[in-house]
């Protein structure tokens, strides 16, 4: 996988445990990606305790925990309040 640190014209953000730029460490060409994670997710770096929200589809580095179903439950909770 090749990622480009500053080319946001590419489709998929590469999310890592970095504590800046909402975890985005670069971007990956769409045709070079096999599996993407769905957007609208909370992301936690399990060794750094960094936490982000990613609205678009993305790929990740290692040691990342993704909570995508949790967002749906939170939305349902507020919808029916």
N, C-alpha and C positions, 0 to 999 in steps of 0.2 A: 504494500500500500504506500502510495506517495501522497503526502499532504503538503499544502502550500500555506505558509503562515499568514499571508496578507491578501489572498485573492478571494474575496467574499463573493465574486461572481460565480464561483463553483457552487454546486447545489448542496452539499452535505457538510455541516459543521463537524469538526473532529473535537469531541468533548473529552477533556482529561481532568485530572485532579488539580489543575492550576487554580490559584486563588484570584485570578484576574480574568476580565473579559467574559464573564459568565461561564467560565470553564472552557471556552472555545480556544483551542490551541492552533487552529488552522482550518482549512477546508479541503475536501477531497472531491476529485472528479466523480461524477455520477456513474460513469461507465466502469470505474475501477472498484466499485463497492458491491459486494455480494449481499451482505445483510445489513439492513439499517434498523435502528430503533425508531419507534413511532414518537412523534413529538407530543406536546402537551403532557410532559412528564417532569417529576421531581427527580433530581440526580444528586446522589451523595457519594463523595469520594471516601471509601471505607478506611483508608489509612491516614487521610488528612482532615477528615471531618468538614470538608468543603461541601456546600449545598447550593444547588442551582435549580432554576426552572428553564426548561428548553421547550419552546413552542413549536419549532420545526423538527422534521425528521433529522436524525443525526447518527453518527457512529461514535464509538467510545474507545478509549484506551482501557488498560487493565484497572482492576480494583475499583470499579464503579458499580453502585447499586442504583437501579432504576425503579421508580414507583410510578407506573403509568395508570394502573387501575385505581390507585389511591386518589388521583385527581378526579376521576369519574365519580367516586363515592363522595368526595367533598362537594363537587358540583351538585349532586343529587341532594345532599343534606341542605345546602343553601337554597336550592330551588323550592323545596317543600317546607320552608320555615315560614 
